[in-house]
Amino acid sequence: MEGFSMSNRRTFIKQSVLGGSALTLGLFPNELFASGELVKLTVLHTNDMHCHIDPFSDSHAEFAGRGGMVRLASLIAKNRSENPNLLLLDAGDMFQGTPYFNYFKGDLMLKLMSQMGYDAGTIGNHEFDNGLPDILSALRFAKFPMVSSNYDFSDTILSDLVEPYHILEKGGIKIGIYGLGIELNGLVGELNYGKTQYLDPLPIALKMERLLKKDHNCDLVICLSHLGFSYEHNKISDQSLAPQTRHTDLIVGGHTHTFLEKPLVLKNADGRQILINQAGWAALAAGKIEFIFDRTGRRKTFAAVVNNL
């Protein structure tokens, strides 16, 4: 849209962006981004990679030749070259699943994820498979924060090594991230999680999102969840959590290995939009959500795709 005037730009932003719904980002003139009136933030996310560094074998019945962190690294590099405002997140269960874990424990995964430029991750139940000492060992290689709001590690060797929340900026957009983990009792051996205290995810989520939005004035609030997408019983899940929140914009989920072709869009407790997304497992896919903000930091719209690997 060459020759897009200032008045036309303002009219376009008002009519096309203020709705906050999903749009085709290609509709936005490039000069709106070049002028700084609009900012595009790309959120790329994974979950339940389970040490799948290599692709599945060519003889695999379902995923022949697919997946793996090598392909994922290429995807990340491509997206980062297209938009430097890239936020790279993981929703837990990085550990366990292939011989790489048997030999290298969690160290190799966090080394590779650090090289790939992850911005934050949360802790899933399989991170506890070899106990707290192995989590401690792996965290030495993490150049990004591990965020968990409802696992209280204060009486363990992980005290002060896992953050309850994390705040960062991309392209002038202030982003607040908190993490929620699944109940460990009955899922993880007691000796493996030791004195880790599990806290009810719902009140913790409400506390964290309010702190990030109201106290820290974050433009975007993201929950890294390892609660699971949904259950037939009353167990807390992403789908049951989302309608009770007020300030969370996006739940990046894990645990249930759910492949979503597009984010689930729900209404929060105040009737505003909240997104839930999850990207399967084994680095077979990566979720991608692009948000557009105006220069005040107000989120306006999003577009989402699934990158199958």
Secondary structure, DSSP 8 states (H G I E B T S, - for coil): -TT--HHHHHHHHHHHHTT-SB--GGGS-HHHHHTTSEEEEEEEEE---TT--S---TT-TTTTT---HHHHHHHHHHHHHH-S-EEEEE-S--S-SSHHHHHHTTHHHHHHHHHTT--EE---GGGGTT-HHHHHHHHTT-SS-BB-SSEE-TTSTTTTTSBSEEEEEETTEEEEEEEEE---BTTB-HHHHTT-EE--HHHHHHHHHHIIIIIS--SEEEEEEES-S--SSS---HHHHGGG-SS--EEE--SS--B-SS-EEEE-TTS-EEEEE-B-STTSEEEEEEEEEETT--EEEEEEEEEE-
